[in-house]
Each structure stands twice: as C-alpha cells, then as structure tokens.
Amino acid sequence: MLTRTFVKHNYRGLYVNGQTIRLALDPSKPITELEYPEFYDVKVTSFCKGNCPYCYQNSTNNSPHNLGIVDRFKEFFGKFNKNQRPFQIAFGGGEPTSHPEFTSLLQTCFDMGIEPNYTTNGMNVEEDLLNITKSICGGVAVSTHPHLNSIWRKAAYSFLDKEIHTNLHVIIGDKTTIDEFAEIYKEFSGKVKYFVLLPLSAQGRSNSEFNDWEYLISKIEGSPKDIAFGANFYPYLTQSRRFNVSLYEPETFSAYLDLETMKVYKSSFSSEEKRIGS
C-alpha cells in the first residue's frame, strides 16, 4: 500500500491494488487542488501511424521521435520526495509504444516507485512488450478505433491472454459510434476491466463534438461498474444522478506532462499550464 498526505490540501490518499482511496482529513471541508498530483498523463511522442481523422493531438507518422525522454522523466520526477511522487502514470502520445525508449521508460517509472500504465492503438504489441507489461505495469488501455478494428482487437486479446489488466478506450461521437460501443460491450464485457468512454472533442483534426448524451445513456442499462467516463464527461455526469461520480473536478488530482516540451498542463485537452509544487 502507498500513501500520500498533504495537510494543506486536507488530503490523504491510499493506493491499494490499483485502486486509489481519497480521504478528507477534515470531513467537513473539501479537498483542494493538489500541488503534487496523484496521477499524471504523460505524452511520450507525437508520432503515430494510426492516422485517425479525429485525433485531438494531431499526431502523424511524419512527427519525429524526441529522444532523451528517459532522462527528462528522471529529471522531472527525481526531484520529488516519496510523498510528492504520483501513485501512477498513464503514458500516451501519439503512439507511445512506437518510441525506441518506451520500454526503458516503463522500467524507469517502475524503479522510481510509480506504477506505469499506457494507452495504445495496438500496432506494436509484440512478445517483448507483452512480457514487460505483464511484469511491471498496472494495466493497459487499448483504443478501439473503428478503422483499426482488426489491429486493436488482436492487441486486446493478446493482453487478455497474458492476464494483463486491460481496459478499452472508446471514443463517443455520434449515434453510430454509440451503437458501435454497444457491440464492443457485448463482445468484451466480463473480459476487460473497464470500458472507458471518451467524448469526441473539436480539437486537433476533429471538427465535431459529442452531443448525444441522452442516446448514450439509453444504451447503458443501469449503472454498470465496468463502464467509466473520461474527464470531459464530467459536466454531463454531475447533472445525472444515475452514475456514481466524484464530487471533484478531475484536474484536482491529476496533471498532464508533455515529455517533448516538458510543460505541464491541467489536462491533455487543456492549454492552461499547471504549476507543480509551491
């Protein structure tokens, strides 16, 4: 079990078996935004061969890998003490597994006492990656891009065959994507840990936004424990009593680090920089 305590923010965090338990030191007061987040999204690279037409990061296969990311990672997190380091990190991109230093980055993260996780489109899932993922990662999220249907499915089943904690990331845009999610749910329910739903945003290469909340919830029976919602669904969730959600803004506990620029933002969807530490 890992613990973090920040009296200034009325916060104590416990990390047990991949689950975070947050406690307000004074239950009559809220937890305030952490100077040292308990969770980071970390961008590894802008390179990706997926060519998704809705990529909010605008990643391409013409984007060169920025080398030296392991040293940058060590420099950034190495100055934190044990209480200040996050419980876990989710590496993304671009396609993080395409970076030549990626497995070294995973090992470095683990050796620093931080649990590594990552998101992938499944294009580079080979035996070496499966083995290190099984050995040191908390889990992996496979993005279910429709135009990469055979690729992500093969990757997802490869992770599941290795008994790796596997989530599926599903981008929700219009009714078609909601219907596709319903089919994916039928196929993988009981196999993957979570289906993480992410609303389409008009950012990067996307000109469209999600706007079919009522249709989406009509396709979800009850309040399934294996369906999770991305941070950008927060405004919808706070207006609904159907799903159990945190009372806190997602950025209260998290941050987004770009290893290419070494800038920290509120989230991967935000251009607002975030200060770490006092």
N, C-alpha and C positions, 0 to 999 in steps of 0.2 A: 504494500500500500504506500502511495506517495501522498504527501500533504503539503499544502501551502497556506500561509496565514498572512493577511495584511490588515492589521487593526485599523489603520487609517481608512480603509475601504469597507470596514465591517464585514470582512470576508474570511471564510476558511473553506478550502477546497480539499476534498479527498478523492483520490483516483484509485479505484479498485477494479481489477479485472476488466479494464477497458471502459469503465463507467465513471463519470465524474459526479460527485455529490457535493453540492454547494450549500453552505450553512451561513446564515447571517449571525454574527457574533452577538448582536443585539437584535432579536427578532422583531422588535417594534420599529426598526429602521431598515431602509433598503440597503442593499449592497451597491456601492458606487463603482464607476468605471475603473478598472484595474490599470495601474501604471505599468504592470508587467503581466501581460495576458497569459491565460492558462492554455491557450490554443492558438496556433499560427497556421494560416495558409501560406505556403512558400512557393513562389514561382521559380522554377528551375531553368526554363528556357522558353524562347518564343518560337522555336522550331516545332513543326508538326506537319505530317503528311496527310492528315485527315481531310483537309480542305472542306471543313464544314461551312456551309453557306451562312450560318447564323453564329459563327464563332465570336463571342463577345470580347475575346482577347486579340482578335485579328491575327492569329498565328498562321504562319505559312511555311512551306518547305524551302523557301528562299531565305529564311531568317537564320543567320549563323549562330552556332552554339557559343555562348560566352564562357570561356574556360576559366579555371580557378575558383569554381563555386564552392569547393570543399573548404578552401582557405577562408573564403568570405564568410561561410557558415560558421566556422570555428571562431573567427574574429568577432562576429556578431553575438553569438550565444555564449562564447567563452568568458565574456566579461560579467556574466550574470552568476550570482551565487545559486545554491540549490533551491532556495525559496523563490527566487526570481525566474528560474527557468520554467518553461511551459511543461505541462504534462505530456502533450503530444503535438505532432506536426503532421499536416497533410501536404505532401508535395504535389505540385501540379505544373501546368505550363500554359501554352504549348503541351507537347507530349513529353513528360519528364523522363520516361524510360528510354527515350532516344538519346539522351545526353551521355557522352562517354564516361562521365564521372558519377553517374547516377548510383550505382551500387556502392561506390565508396562513400557517397553522401549518406546513403541509408545507414551504413555501418558507423560512420562518424556520429550521426544523430543518436543512434542506439548507445554508443560508447559514452556519450555525454549524459546519459540517463534520461533521454527524451524518447518517447515511443514514436517511431516513424510509421506513417501511413502514406498512401499515394493514390492518385486518380490516373486512370489510363484508358486509352481507346482500344487497347488490346493488340496493337500492331507488332509489339516487340516482346511478347510473352513467350519466353523460351525457358529451358530447364534451369539454367543458372539463376535467372530472375525468380522463378518459382521457388527455388530452394532457399535463397536468401530472404525472400518474402515470408516463407514458412518459418524460417529460423528466428528472425528478429522484428518483423513488422506486426503491428497490431491488427492491420487489415488492409484491404484494398477496395477501391471503388472503380467499377467498370462503367464507362459511359455508353449508353445504349443508342448510339447514333444510327438512324434508320438506313443511311447509305453505306454503313459499315456493318450491316446486320450479321453477316457470316463471321466477320472478324471478332466482333465483341462477344458473340455467343460462344465461339470456340475458346476465347480467353476466359470467359466467366466459368465455363465448365472445367477448364484446366485448373483454375484456382480452387474450385469446389472439390475437384478430385484430390487435391492436396490437403483438403480440410482447412483451407485458409479462410479466415473471416472475410466474407465477400459481400459488398453492397453493390447495388445498381443505381447509377445516376440517370435519371430520366428527365429530359428537357420537355417541359409542358408549354405548348404554344396555343394551337387552335384545337378544335374538336377532333381532328384527325389524329393529332399526337396524343390526345387523351384516350381515344379508342385504342391506339397502339399500346399505350401504357396498360390498359385493361387486359390486353392479350399477354403482354410480358408478365403481368402479375399472376395470371393463371398458370403460366409455364414455370415460373421461378418461386412462387410462394411456398414457403416451407424449406426452400433450398438456400436462399441467400438470407443474410441477417436483416438488412433494411433495403427498402426501395426509397431512395432519396429524390424527391420531386423538386425540380428547379424551374422557376418560371422564365420563359423567354424574355429577354430584355433588349430594347433598342439600343444596342451598344456594339462597337466593333463592326462586324459585317452584317449585323441584323438590323433591319428597319422595322421589325414588328415587335409587338409586346403581347404577353399573356393577358387575356381579358375574359376568360370563360370559367370563372370560379364556380358558379352555380352548376355548370355542366360537369366540371371536375368532381365536385363533391357528390353529384348524383351517381357517379360511377364507383364511389367508395362506400362500401357497406359498413356501417358502424364507425368505430374509431380504431382501426387495426394497429396493433403495436409494431408491425413491421413496415409501416409507412411513415417516413419522416419528411419534413418540409425544409427546403433551403431557406436561408435567411431572408431572401427577398419576398417570401410568402408571409413574412411576419405581419404586415398590415392587414392581410386577409384573415389570418388566424386570430388576431386579437379581437376581431369583430364577430367571431364564431365561438359558440360555447361547446361545439361538438368535439373539438380536438383539444387534448391537453397540451398547453404550451407554456413556456417560461414567461414570467411577467417582465422580463428584462429585454432590452434591445440586444440583438445578437452581438454587436460590437462592444458591449460591456466587458466581455470576457475574451475577445479574440482580436487578432490583427492580421494584416496581410503584408508579407515581406517579399519584395522583388529582388532576387539574388543578382539580377543583371544590373540594376541601378542602386541597390542597397537602400532603397527608400521603403518606408513603412506607411501603409495606408489603413484606413478604417476597415476596408474590406476589398476584395478583388473587383468589386463593382463601383468603388468609390475613388475619386481623385483627391479626396481630402486626406492629407498626411496626418499620421498619428504619432504623438510623442511617446517614446518609451522611457520610463524612469522619471524621476523627479528633477 
